[in-house]
Amino acid sequence: MAFGLELRDSSNTVTFSSSSVTWSQVAFFSVAANGSASNNYSVLSGRTVLALQVQINAPPLTRKAIAHTITVNGTNVSVSGGSEDAYILVLMK
């Protein structure tokens, strides 16, 4: 490695390198059932973005649970629909 940082363990194995690519958390928020949200994160410009959702409560047994639709358009992350409360996690690399 000509530039950067490497961390090595006692057997001289690289455990971290600044040339490694990792996912970084940008945002974490909740969206209510049948709710929507739209957030702009300028830091996403030119980055690879991953957005995921996790249901807050256990899925219902008496009806169909519908996931929210998450759309990433440039630096804007939009969430809509969905029949359950959910947490949204936005990552970038």
C-alpha positions in Angstrom: 0.0 0.0 0.0 1.6 3.3 -1.1 -0.9 5.5 0.8 -3.3 5.1 3.6 -3.5 3.1 6.8 -3.3 -0.6 7.6 -3.9 -2.2 11.0 -2.3 -5.6 11.6 -2.8 -8.1 14.4 0.0 -10.0 16.2 0.5 -12.4 13.3 0.9 -9.5 10.9 -2.4 -10.1 9.2 -4.2 -7.0 7.9 -7.3 -6.5 10.0 -8.3 -3.1 8.5 -7.1 -1.1 5.5 -8.2 2.4 4.5 -8.4 1.0 1.0 -11.3 -1.2 2.1 -14.8 -0.2 1.2 -17.3 -0.2 4.0 -21.0 0.8 4.3 -21.5 4.0 6.4 -24.8 4.8 8.1 -26.4 8.0 6.8 -29.8 7.9 8.5 -32.2 5.9 10.7 -35.8 6.9 11.1 -39.3 5.4 11.5 -42.3 5.5 9.2 -45.8 4.8 10.5 -48.1 2.3 8.9 -49.6 3.8 5.7 -47.3 6.8 6.2 -44.7 8.4 4.0 -41.4 10.3 4.3 -39.1 12.1 2.0 -35.6 13.1 3.1 -32.7 14.7 1.2 -29.1 13.8 2.2 -26.5 15.8 0.2 -23.8 13.4 1.3 -25.3 10.7 -1.0 -24.2 12.6 -4.1 -22.1 10.3 -6.2 -22.3 7.4 -3.7 -23.8 3.9 -3.9 -26.9 3.9 -1.6 -28.6 1.0 0.2 -31.9 1.6 2.0 -33.6 -1.1 4.0 -36.5 -1.5 6.3 -37.3 -3.5 9.4 -40.8 -4.0 10.8 -41.1 -2.5 14.3 -43.8 -5.0 15.4 -44.3 -8.7 14.7 -46.2 -9.2 11.5 -50.0 -9.7 11.9 -51.4 -13.2 11.7 -54.9 -12.1 10.6 -54.1 -10.1 7.5 -51.4 -9.5 4.9 -48.5 -7.2 5.9 -47.3 -5.0 3.1 -43.8 -3.5 3.0 -43.1 0.1 2.4 -41.8 1.2 -1.0 -38.4 2.8 -0.7 -37.1 5.0 -3.7 -33.7 6.5 -3.9 -33.4 9.2 -6.5 -30.0 11.0 -6.4 -29.8 12.4 -2.9 -33.4 12.0 -2.1 -34.8 8.9 -0.2 -38.6 8.5 -0.3 -40.7 6.0 1.6 -44.4 5.4 1.1 -47.2 2.8 1.4 -46.7 -0.1 3.7 -49.3 -1.5 6.1 -46.9 -1.7 9.1 -44.7 0.6 11.2 -41.2 0.3 10.1 -37.6 1.5 10.7 -35.7 2.7 7.7 -31.9 2.5 7.5 -30.0 4.4 4.9 -26.4 3.4 4.1 -23.8 4.6 1.6 -20.4 3.6 0.3 
